[in-house]
Amino acid sequence: MTKQVKNKTIAVLCSGGDAPGMNAAIRAVTLASLHFNHRIIGFQHGYNGLIDNDYIELDEAKVRDIIHLGGTILKSGRSKEFLTQAGQAKAAENLNANNIDALIVIGGDGSFSGLLNLNKIYQGQLIGIPGTIDNDIDGTENTIGFATAVNTGLDAIDKIRDTADAFERIFLVEVMGRHSGFLALNVGIASAAEQVLTFESFTNPGKELRNISEHIHACREQRGLSSYIIVVAENLWPGGLDKLASDLKEYANIDSTPCVLGYIQRGGSPVAKDRILATKLSIAAISAINEGKHMVMTAESSGNVLFVDINDAIQHKKQVNGSLLTAQNSILDIAEIVKAHKL
Ligand code: F6P
């Protein structure tokens, strides 16, 4: 690679929910910046750091040995103040006072919406890198942290399965994902859950209760008592997971044990896929800055890196893979298979 001398000052921050691989992204952004002779600084605690002018210089030593760490060395935040015009004005003021030529934000849709506001009052380049366990960003097949969160979810369910097997019990396992089913469906398929409840196929509580109970009864009729796991997307069931358990009891006298996986899915050492994705997308972010790009997010499609307009990245149009829904809802239906083949 021909090394160009650019001498820009670049700032990076992490915003919103932390995701495994954010540190890998900070490392790659830093090393690529230094490679092209840019100065690189990191604002701390998300947009709060921009407002408070709270930053650190980044160099090779600071990003050495961080690629395997979950969380983010820059800390993250969901800044209420940055939602106000006064907060945005302070942020732009600090960017200008520090002669920042380009700001890179590693985060999800809320963080990128913040860039739209900043763009109205700040003249420098604004670049996004998709980092969220939810994978709910348009224009990129994968977001940094998603692969690790899927693995963490399935690892947890493998363990829950041991107890479910030992006690021939039904477990309801809630996974994160905000309002999308990427995590739920992928974790459900990878962990061989008997059912997955996601927004994409949810009808209404009454109909779902009937389907769930019928399936549990069919399974138990066909194969006797055994473990049974339902993966449930967070925010899906009205009243939450405990309510689903009590609804099942009331509707069909079915006992179940609710288990919310919660924040363990956000933490942990990133898997290789997330480290590689973070590295690719972060190097692309510095290329974007070198090429004078503005208001784009780095993205991945079929293994290739591309640049997506920030506006297009936050449309919430990305759909979970239809073939996965079909697989979970029909092809992998244990009750049907056992019944049809009298196994
Ligand atoms: O966006 C990542 C995520 O972990 C979602 O899956 C979840 O709904 C949300 O963040 C939880 O947010 P908080 O950081 O407020 O706990």
Residues whose N, C-alpha, C, O or C-beta is under 5 A from the ligand:
A	BS01	F6P	G17 D134 M176 G177 R178
